[in-house]
Each structure stands twice: as C-alpha cells, then as structure tokens.
Amino acid sequence: KEEDQKLPASKSSTPAATTTQGTTSQHSSGINQKNAAICKDVDAAFDKLWTEHKLHQSPELLSLAAIRAYRRYNLPAALSYCQALAALDPLNPSASFVHVATLVGLGHKRLLFGLAHEWVDAAPKSAQAWFAVGSYYYACGRYHVAQRHYCRATRLDPHCPEAWIAFGCAFAASDESDQALASFRAAQRLAPAQHSSLL
C-alpha cells in the first residue's frame, strides 16, 4: 500500500516529476536495504570465521578485515588489523597499501617513516616500498618530493593502480590537474572496478 501513495506535488512540480522522485526514492531505499542486508551477512561471516573457526590469526582474514574497515572509513580498526598482520608477517603484501593509506589518513607520520624505511631496506626494488616513502612525504605536505617517489613506484611496477592513484593525488595536491588526470586514467585502466581511493 505504501507503493500506491504518492508524494504531494508542489506548485512548481509536475505530476510526472513527482512520480519520478517517488520512484527514485523507492529505488534508492531498496538499494540501501539490500546493501544493509549484505553488510549484515558479511559481518556475520567474519564473526563466524573469527570466533567459531578461530581464524583471527589468519593473514588472509586479517588483510580482508583491514581492507573492509578501510573502505568503511573505520581507520582505527583498519590500523589495528594491519598492525596485527604486520606482527605475523611484516612483508605481507595483501594489505600493505591499506596499511600505508591508513597511517596517512590518521596522520601517523612517525610510524609511516619507520614502516617505509623497513620496507625499503627489505625490498628496495618493490613498488610498495616506494609507495610508502612517497606517502610519508605526501603526509608531510611535500608533494613534489612525493611525486618523485610515486614515479619510482610506477616505474618499478607500471601495473600497480595504487601507485598511480597516489601519483595523481600528489599532482592534484600540487595543483597540477593535467598530470593528475593522466595518472588517474592510468589507474582506472589498470583497475576499472576499484572504487575507493587510498589517499
């Protein structure tokens, strides 16, 4: 019966516009309800894996939990998952970009500095290590220096969308819009389904 009810039309709106608005709001509320149900199911699955199956020390589960928390903008939770993962395996690449982005988002420059040096010492030819170095300079507001390190990361791994996104963010922060757009387009070509930025 709620579907039969229509929004009252104002003097400036037409009945067609009113019906469209009603349909749009019903559609978006249906999507929101569906998303809420999916989130609830995923939360239940994580809880089951965490408690019943005792997988709270699993690197795969910790990385998925960190990525999920980051995408939900729960940076403190993402950081705690990343730190637990780093304690198990310091060079695990599955959530490394999220770890760096979380430290940037929370403004933990000192931790980011230490992490970047640790990664560069362990793997100097790794795009993830130079991404971390660039992110440290990005967090400090030294965008031109960050650009050099992101450039190095994209040269070491031209198929790393995270490095291209960060490169674009550094260009955008320096008001260099053409280069920023080119970097974002490169990232979009590499990962067209990726919808969340890391910086």
Summary of the structure (lengths in Angstrom):
residues: 199
radius of gyration: 21.5
end to end distance: 45.7
largest distance: 68.7
contacts: 569
relative contact order: 0.07
helix: 74%
strand: 0%
